[in-house]
């Protein structure tokens, strides 16, 4: 399949998720160091505040996004919007897992997860009854190619900020993938918070 068509399909999927959060913009920032670096020198205000460090992109707010997390690679950054904060998009090479990890203002996580749940419920997606933490909801959805997906949204509070993790996995994958992703990004959150507290 044409890489541009794959990218467009993914952007469509992410835009649907971000619609309930008010941010339909996603911009490419491949994990490859050269591509990441070239992104930072583009004269575009949405990219301001990011810098390229060793194996990661770092934002002046203290947020950072490693090039790789487990088998996920960073494929984009999302704009630094005042009402939502900033973050990055991750995905597996074959696209069976996609994740958007964001850092938000303190004490906004409850509103964010309620908005997500409300938006997906109004869209008639099926809410899944799973043994997950109370700060996570998951829905059965479909992509534009009619392939089944499970979309999960976690929102939680840390000492310096709130964080959200939106995950879309192929319904062919075991649900344990959501647990793995939850653990990976919780560890990343701890790293970000530790670095924040030492500044």
Secondary structure as GFF3:
##gff-version 3
##sequence-region A 1 199
A	DSSP	alpha_helix	3	19	.	.	.	ID=ss1
A	DSSP	beta_strand	26	28	.	.	.	ID=ss2
A	DSSP	alpha_helix	33	40	.	.	.	ID=ss3
A	DSSP	three_ten_helix	45	47	.	.	.	ID=ss4
A	DSSP	beta_strand	50	53	.	.	.	ID=ss5
A	DSSP	beta_strand	56	59	.	.	.	ID=ss6
A	DSSP	beta_strand	64	66	.	.	.	ID=ss7
A	DSSP	beta_strand	68	69	.	.	.	ID=ss8
A	DSSP	beta_strand	72	81	.	.	.	ID=ss9
A	DSSP	beta_strand	85	91	.	.	.	ID=ss10
A	DSSP	beta_strand	97	104	.	.	.	ID=ss11
A	DSSP	alpha_helix	109	122	.	.	.	ID=ss12
A	DSSP	beta_strand	126	127	.	.	.	ID=ss13
A	DSSP	beta_strand	136	142	.	.	.	ID=ss14
A	DSSP	beta_strand	148	157	.	.	.	ID=ss15
A	DSSP	beta_strand	162	170	.	.	.	ID=ss16
A	DSSP	alpha_helix	176	197	.	.	.	ID=ss17
###
